[in-house]
Amino acid sequence: MAAVAVLRAFGARGPMCLRRGPWAQLPARFCSRDPAGAGRREPEPRPTSARQLDGIRNIVLSNPKKRNALSLAMLKSLQSDILHDADSNDLKVIIISAEGPVFSSGHDLKELTEEQGRDYHAEVFQTCSKVMMLIRNHPVPVIAMVNGLATAAGCQLVASCDIAVASDKSSFATPGVNVGLFCSTPGVALARAVPRKVALEMLFTGEPISAQEALLHGLLSKVVPETELQEETMRIARKIASLSRPVVSLGKAIFYKQLPQDLGTAYYLTSQAMVDNLALRDGQEGITAFLQKRKPVWSHEPV
């Protein structure tokens, strides 16, 4: 399975715990290797929470007191929530959102001081890069729901998602240059989402852009009033969740695969993908249903 292969490649360790129930959370002890917790200190609250209903997984950055900084703990928790049951047919789409007025302020600068050391710094940036690539390689679409400020690696997270919906009060920046740390890794995702000169102005000046500017330049898919943000994001998610998972998964994979190719190679790869799509059970079901003037009944089977 593709997601399992990704998990192995990323070298994830330990159990992956997802808080379940119809939008309910399980007690923190369910994430422990020792259910009784005997002889152990109470674990720190997870910096993310996750819940899933009707094929839609909502992952929330849940550390607003620290402006949802992408600390190493936050990154590992986010990675775990994204990877959990990634190959399950019950999962159709993921939404990443945040508590508080800041979507994410980027890396935790307290983790980037000289005292932490070079090896720790390398782990932070390598883990962050793995999370961003995981979003790209994940078999289901990932949507960012942004209501507030997204800076540095927080902006990188938005740019890495397949779809991004933001409130009109949101803003985006890569301000690392102002504190002597150029946003080199955020620039990877940013440069693949907006025109080069827009990306470089953001990177060189650190100045923020508004949600409307972000929409104009391609960083966002939609901008809506704050009161409509959740409704619009869920509308998109429900639409995706109503479709065939293997068809959407195949489409996502080939879309990104053909992007860096020359025109001829891109058409060759996508032509093969169309043939592979037709070989899927749901590919034939969709066409048959259209010809018979009925709604398709998706099997969600990968063959």
Secondary structure, DSSP 4 states (H G I P E B T S, - for coil): -HHHHHHHHHT--S------SSS----GGGGSSSTT-TT-PPPPPPSEEEEEETTEEEEEE--GGGTT---HHHHHHHHHHHHTTTT-TT--EEEEEESSSEEE--S-GGGGSGGG-HHHHHHHHHHHHHHHHHHHH-SS-EEEEE-SEEETHHHHHHHHSSEEEEETT-EEE-GGGGGT---HHHHHHHHTTS-HHHHHHHHHH---EEHHHHHHHTS-SEEE-GGGHHHHHHHHHHHHHTS-HHHHHHHHHHHHHHTTS-HHHHHHHHHHHHHHHHHSHHHHHHHHHHHTTS---------
